[in-house]
Amino acid sequence: MSIEIKSNKLKGTVNIPPSKSLSHRAIIAASLCEGESIIENIILSDDIKATINAMRSFGVEIEEIKGERYKLIINGKKKLKLINRTIDCFESGSTLRFLIPFFTLLNEEVTFTGRNKLIERPLDPYYKIFDKQKINYKNNSGKLPLKIIGNLKSGIYEIDGDISSQFITGLMYVLPLLNGDSQIIINKKLESKSYVDLTIDVLKKFNIEIENKNNEYKKFKIKGNQKYIKRNYKVEGDYSQAAFWITASLIGNDVLIKGLNENSIQGDIAILKIIKDMGAKYEFKDDFLILKKNNDLKNIEIDVNDCPDLVPILTVLASFSKGKCKIINAKRLRIKESDRLKAISSEINVLGGKIIEFDDGLEIYPINEGLKGEVSSFNDHRIAMALAIFATRVNGNIILSGENAINKSYPDFYKDFIKLGGEINV
């Protein structure tokens, strides 16, 4: 199926959905507490459903209460018990990589599986640990499904810093529960530091301490025999999702943005510094982010080492700004839900853009307006949403296939788009 998106201007207020990164982390932490925690401001995207279902498979009771957004009542377990031997992570890399170390809390064989691109996403850092500790596991030539049984031992864990921080997060959840102290040693420079910060912050709120001496991100000290303590937690708005509406406003629409934490430690708050460096002006007032009109944004070189999820929508923004933009340090985007560098550059080029793809980034040249055409989301939620925002500056309409990819992170995206005056036909 596909949809037709008409090039209407958008105007109005959008309430930003909760941070997916924080939602995963809070749900998992609450599940490891003894007793009831309440997690508020949740949207049941496919990725969050994957984490909820996984924790239920580990014996955790989770009640979903629907309001304007969902509230989860989580009856956590001090000791997990395997209810379903197969954990289907759908397409959620966070669910898979965060939860693989949980096998050590079960003492039973568990199988992790997934769908589409997730089956192929690398898990080598874990395999190296399993080989070193002689833990029994079996995979399909390095791909999912992964069968595993055994127990991790406290001690020294070495992880390369230039791979996904999701492996570090997974270890940080489990190592505090082991007998004996542990350390995570980072080889090479750590990328995506902000995601590690999110993990440490959420864990601290649930009584788990991770020491990052002098904020050097070279060695994390983790005391054993710690205990998760229940609490209530409200998830803040997601800057990676807000970036779509921020860009919409800056390229000629009139969108007022609600629900962001001005002092967030989310890595994707980098969008505010990026647009400021491009010449945009904004202010926070009460619970709103107000973007001031500016038709003279200049392009800059953007290092996305710590905010790679912003690349698809930054490509849209750069296409309607002045001068050449270069996006660098984005190589990890080639193994996301799609090869995002290829996907966003090829589809915007179809719509009249001028983007040159290189090994770890993009060169983006400005255009006045896009052209009508047919494009694909590559089954990637961030590509689908970026192309919808691009459509507001197209001379004509676009046909988008794979539109349902948005369900992975922001299932109400098209509803919000339509509320702002957008027009979409199936």
Buried (B, 14 or more C-beta within 10 A) or exposed (E): EBBBBBBBEBBEBBBBBBBBBBBBBBBBBBBBBEBBBBBBBBBBBBBBBBBBBBBBBBBBEBEEEEEEBBBBBBBBBEEBEBEBEEBBBBBBBBBBBBBBBBBBBBEEBBBBBBBEBBBEBBBEBBBBBBEEBEBEBEBEEEBBBBBBBBEBBBEEBEBBBBBBBBBBBBBBBBBBBBEEBBBBEBEEEBBBBBBBBBBBEBBEBBBBEBEBEEEEBBBBEBBEEBEBBBBEBBBBBBBBBBBBBBBBBBBBBBBBBBBBBEEBEBBBBBBBEBBEBBBBEBEBEEEEBBBEEBEEBEBBEBBBBBBBBBBBBBBBBBBBBBEBBBBBBBBBBBBBBBBBBBBBBBBBBBBBBBBEBBEBBBBBBBBEBBEBBEBBBBBBBBBBBBBBBBBBBBEEBBBBBBBBBBBBBBBBBBEBBEBBBBEBEE
